[in-house]
């Protein structure tokens, strides 16, 4: 499972049992820390997730900013409730790539807003899967 964590929404993507293809799954609208953690703890158990890939935005120079800190803080809380590996994946340009793909396919702005986060999570997960295959 991959997450594209934002302040308002979290995009979710899943892979097939062979870990070949990433697919967008859902967009979770954040509520509060406790409900957010409960949602993902339950989803991870329900989907029998073995590894969590989390997009981590970095500046062009490779340093992390405020958003990366917010993501790490959230993931620390989640990590205390689950017993699976969490892997951070550089997510520079994933939201922009997802947005450009949707624009090129004539998806209206309102609809893009509802799917861009899960598509960004899909890109994060597919990049991770591709990297694994090429090692």
C-alpha positions in Angstrom: 0.0 0.0 0.0 1.2 3.5 -0.7 0.1 6.8 0.8 0.2 10.3 -0.5 -0.2 12.2 2.8 -1.6 15.7 2.7 -3.0 18.0 5.3 -6.6 17.6 4.1 -6.6 14.4 2.0 -4.5 11.2 1.9 -4.3 9.3 -1.4 -4.2 5.5 -1.2 -2.9 3.0 -3.8 -2.7 -0.7 -3.7 -0.8 -3.3 -5.7 -1.7 -6.8 -6.9 -0.6 -9.9 -5.1 2.4 -10.3 -7.4 3.5 -6.6 -6.7 3.6 -5.8 -10.4 1.0 -3.1 -10.9 -0.1 -0.2 -8.6 -3.7 0.9 -8.7 -5.4 3.9 -7.2 -7.6 2.8 -4.4 -9.2 5.8 -2.6 -8.9 9.3 -1.2 -9.3 9.6 2.6 -10.5 13.0 3.9 -8.7 13.7 7.1 -10.7 14.2 10.3 -8.5 14.3 13.4 -5.4 12.4 14.4 -7.3 9.6 16.3 -9.8 8.9 13.5 -7.1 9.1 10.9 -4.9 6.5 12.7 -7.9 4.2 13.4 -8.9 4.4 9.7 -5.5 3.4 8.4 -4.9 0.8 11.1 -8.2 -0.9 10.1 -7.5 -0.6 6.4 -4.0 -2.1 6.7 -5.5 -5.1 8.6 -8.4 -5.4 6.2 -6.2 -5.4 3.1 -3.5 -7.5 4.7 -0.8 -5.0 3.9 2.7 -6.2 4.4 4.6 -2.9 3.6 3.6 0.7 3.6 5.2 3.1 1.0 4.8 6.7 2.0 5.5 9.6 -0.4 8.0 12.1 1.2 8.3 15.4 -0.6 11.8 16.9 -0.8 13.1 20.2 -2.1 15.1 20.1 -5.4 18.3 20.1 -3.3 17.1 16.9 -1.5 16.3 18.6 1.9 13.0 18.1 3.6 10.6 20.9 4.5 7.6 21.5 6.7 5.3 19.1 4.7 7.8 16.2 5.1 7.9 16.9 8.9 4.1 16.8 9.0 4.1 13.5 7.1 6.8 12.0 9.4 4.9 13.1 12.5 1.7 11.4 11.2 3.6 8.2 10.3 5.2 8.0 13.7 1.7 7.9 15.3 0.6 5.3 12.8 3.7 3.2 13.2 3.1 2.9 16.9 -0.2 1.1 16.1 0.9 -1.2 13.3 3.6 -3.8 12.9 4.7 -3.5 9.2 7.6 -1.8 7.5 7.2 1.8 6.5 9.4 2.9 3.6 9.6 6.6 2.5 9.7 7.1 -1.3 10.8 10.4 -2.8 7.6 11.9 -4.2 8.9 15.0 -6.0 6.7 15.8 -8.9 4.2 13.0 -8.4 1.2 15.2 -7.8 2.2 17.4 -10.8 2.6 14.3 -13.0 -0.8 13.0 -11.9 -2.4 16.4 -12.6 -0.8 16.7 -16.1 -2.0 13.2 -16.9 -5.6 14.1 -15.9 -5.4 17.4 -17.8 -4.2 15.6 -20.9 -7.2 13.3 -20.7 -9.6 16.3 -20.5 -10.6 15.6 -16.9 -12.3 18.7 -15.4 -10.8 20.5 -12.5 -13.5 19.4 -10.0 -13.0 15.7 -10.9 -9.2 16.1 -10.8 -9.4 17.4 -7.3 -11.2 14.1 -6.2 -8.7 11.7 -7.8 -5.3 13.4 -8.0 -4.2 12.2 -4.5 -4.9 8.5 -5.2 -3.2 8.9 -8.6 -0.2 10.4 -6.9 -0.2 7.5 -4.5 -0.3 5.1 -7.5 2.7 6.8 -9.0 4.6 6.6 -5.7 3.8 2.9 -5.4 4.6 2.1 -9.1 7.9 3.9 -8.8 8.7 1.8 -5.8 7.7 -1.4 -7.5 9.7 -0.6 -10.6 12.8 0.2 -8.5 12.5 -3.2 -6.7 12.3 -5.0 -10.1 15.4 -3.2 -11.4 17.6 -4.0 -8.5 
